[in-house]
Amino acid sequence: MSYEAIRQVLLYATLINYAILIIWFLLFVFARQFLKRLQGSWFNLSDNTFDVIHYSGIAFYKIAIIMFNLVPWIAMTLARNS
């Protein structure tokens, strides 16, 4: 795989992962009760625990996107232009 192809894959992976993150956040904000009912059938969670799990998951996913997709793409772009 060429250098440019890897850069493109990282860019597309970043965009796709951010789209997933935004969808997750919007579902959590606007369809919270639906998610709570859906996951409540599997796990018996209080409202506070449910919120903490989702906010922590969203934060972890965002940090992972930045570390594994965005930062390598920026580094490769800067290295290519220098």
C-alpha positions as CSV (number, residue, x, y, z in Angstrom):
1,M,0.0,0.0,0.0
2,S,1.4,3.4,-1.0
3,Y,1.9,6.3,1.4
4,E,-0.9,8.3,-0.3
5,A,-3.3,5.3,0.0
6,I,-2.6,5.0,3.7
7,R,-3.3,8.7,4.1
8,Q,-6.6,8.4,2.3
9,V,-7.6,5.4,4.4
10,L,-6.8,7.3,7.6
11,L,-8.9,10.3,6.3
12,Y,-11.9,8.1,5.4
13,A,-11.6,6.2,8.7
14,T,-11.6,9.5,10.6
15,L,-14.7,10.7,8.8
16,I,-16.6,7.5,9.2
17,N,-15.7,7.2,12.9
18,Y,-16.8,10.8,13.5
19,A,-20.1,10.1,11.8
20,I,-20.6,7.1,14.0
21,L,-19.7,9.2,17.1
22,I,-22.2,12.0,16.1
23,I,-25.0,9.4,15.5
24,W,-24.3,7.8,18.9
25,F,-24.4,11.3,20.5
26,L,-27.6,12.3,18.7
27,L,-29.3,9.0,19.6
28,F,-28.3,9.4,23.3
29,V,-29.6,13.0,23.4
30,F,-32.8,12.6,21.4
31,A,-33.7,8.9,21.8
32,R,-32.4,8.3,25.4
33,Q,-35.5,6.6,26.6
34,F,-35.5,4.2,23.6
35,L,-31.9,3.3,24.3
36,K,-32.7,2.9,28.0
37,R,-35.6,0.5,27.3
38,L,-33.6,-1.4,24.8
39,Q,-30.6,-1.9,27.0
40,G,-32.7,-2.1,30.1
41,S,-34.0,-5.5,28.9
42,W,-30.4,-6.8,29.0
43,F,-29.0,-4.9,32.0
44,N,-30.6,-3.5,35.1
45,L,-29.0,0.0,35.2
46,S,-30.0,3.1,37.1
47,D,-30.3,6.3,35.1
48,N,-27.1,7.7,36.5
49,T,-25.1,4.5,35.7
50,F,-26.7,4.5,32.2
51,D,-25.6,8.1,31.6
52,V,-22.1,7.6,33.0
53,I,-21.6,4.5,30.8
54,H,-22.6,6.3,27.6
55,Y,-20.7,9.5,28.3
56,S,-17.6,7.5,29.2
57,G,-18.0,5.4,26.0
58,I,-18.4,8.5,23.9
59,A,-15.4,10.1,25.4
60,F,-13.3,7.0,25.0
61,Y,-14.4,6.6,21.4
62,K,-13.6,10.2,20.6
63,I,-10.1,9.9,22.2
64,A,-9.5,6.7,20.2
65,I,-10.5,8.4,16.9
66,I,-8.1,11.3,17.6
67,M,-5.2,9.0,18.6
68,F,-5.5,6.3,16.0
69,N,-7.0,8.1,13.0
70,L,-6.7,11.9,13.1
71,V,-3.2,12.3,14.6
72,P,-1.5,9.8,12.2
73,W,-3.3,11.5,9.3
74,I,-2.1,15.0,10.4
75,A,1.5,13.7,10.9
76,M,1.5,12.0,7.5
77,T,0.1,15.2,5.8
78,L,2.7,17.4,7.5
79,A,5.5,15.0,6.6
80,R,4.4,14.9,3.0
81,N,4.3,18.7,2.7
82,S,7.7,19.3,4.3
